[in-house]
Amino acid sequence: MVSSFTLVTRTTASVEQLFELSLSIDEHMSSMDRSSERAIAGVTGGSIGLGETVTWRARHFGIWFTMTSKITHLERPGCFVDEQVRGPFRSFRHEHRFALEDGKTVMVDTLTIASPILGRLAERAILVPYLRRLIRRRNEHLLRVLADAPSGNA
């Protein structure tokens, strides 16, 4: 069984700026400081690209996890996908889409996950809300970085 959810974020930042910042390993770590998430192997800083991997180490629910993800699809500046290749999930896929709609940038995050131990009900009751909060915090962090950058350029 898999669970999926979508989170939509709107901003006045440009599609290109938000897309590029979303590929930043450094900004991802900054946005996940509550879970002490760190890149420990693969691409550990700067921007990640197509076919590259990063191994993350983080504490969630009081337990340390290690997960390696790979950028399996990248079309600048419209879309990229990262997928778990090794880690705690039976499957984990995060699709990031970027578009201009009515003069605003729209970022759409779609996560599709399957837990190795939780059933669908527990995924939806515990894991999905937790991941939704993590992604929302990450997106808020990215928007703050863009807003604080001189002339809106990160």
N, C-alpha and C positions, 0 to 999 in steps of 0.2 A: 504494500500500500504506500502511496505517496501523498504528500500534502503540498499545496501550492498557495502562494499569495502574491499579490501585486501591491506595490506602493508607488503612488504618483507624487512627484515633487515639481512645483512650478517656481520659476525664478526669472529675474530680468538679466541674469548673467548670460553670456553667449553660449550657444551649444558647444562650440569648440573649446572654450575655457573649461566648462564643466566636464566635458568628455575627457580632456587631458588630465585634469585634476583627479578624476575618478580612477585613473590608471596609476596614481601615485602611491607607492608603497609607504612612503613617509607620512603622507596625510592619512592613509588608512590606519597606521599605527597611532597617530595623534588622536584620531576619532575614537579609537578603542582603548583609551587609557584606563577605563574602569575595569577592563578584563585583563590588563597588563599584556595585551596582544603584541607579539614581536615577530618579525620575520627572521628566521634562524637559518634558512638555507634557500638555495636558488637565487632569485632576484631579491635582495634584502634592502634595497634603497633605490631611489629614483623612480623611473617609470617602467612598468612591466609591459611586454609586447606579446604578439601572437606566438604561440608555441612555447612560451616561457612558463616556468613554474616558480612558485614561492611556497615555502613551508612555514606555516604559522604555528606559534606556541601561545596558548591563551588559557585563562582560567574562567570557566563558566560553571555556574551552579556549584562553586567551591571546588571543582575538579579541574586539573590541568589536562588540556587536550592538545594534540598535535595534528595538523591537517595540511596536506599538500594540495594546492590547487593549480590548475593550468589554464591559461587563456586559450580556449579552443576555437574562438571566432572573434574577429576584429575587423570592423569596417568603419574607418574614420570618416566623420565624427558621429556616426549614427548608432553604432551598436558594438558591444563586446560581450562575451560570455566567459565566465570562469566556472570550472567544474572541479569537484574533488577527484583526485586520482588516488589519494590514500588518506585515510582518516576515520573519524568516528561515525560518519553517516554511511548508511547503505548506499545512498546517492545524495548528491548535493549539486545543484545547478543554479547559477545566478546570472540571469540575463539583464543587461543594462542597455536601455534604449534611450536615445536622445533625439528630440525633434523641436522644431519651431512651430508653435501654434498660436495664432492671434497675437503675434508679437512677443510672445514669452517662450522661454525654453522650458520644455517638459521632459523630465527624466522619469522613466518608468523602470522600476526594479521588479523583476519577477523571479521569485525563488521557488524552486521545486525540490523538495527534500523527502528523504525516507530515513527514519530512525532505525538503528539496528535493534533496539530493545523496546521502544515504545510503539504501541499500536496507533492506529489512525486517530482514535479519540484523544489519547494522551498527546500525540503530536499537535493536534489542533488546540487542545486546552493549555498546553505548557510550552511546547517548542515554538510553534508559530507565533504566538504573542511575544515571546522572548526575542526571536529573530526579527520580528517587525520593529520592536523597540530599538534593537541594535542598528538596523538599517536606517531607521528614522533619525537616530542620533548621528550616524555617520553622515547622512545627507545634510543635516543641519550644520554639522561641522564644516563640510565642503562649502556650503553657502556662506558661512561666516568668513572663511578664508578668502573667498572671492570678493566679498563685500569690504573686507579690510585691506585688500591689495590696492596699491596706488593705481588710480584710474581704472579700477575694476579688473586689473590684469594680475593673475596669480603667477 
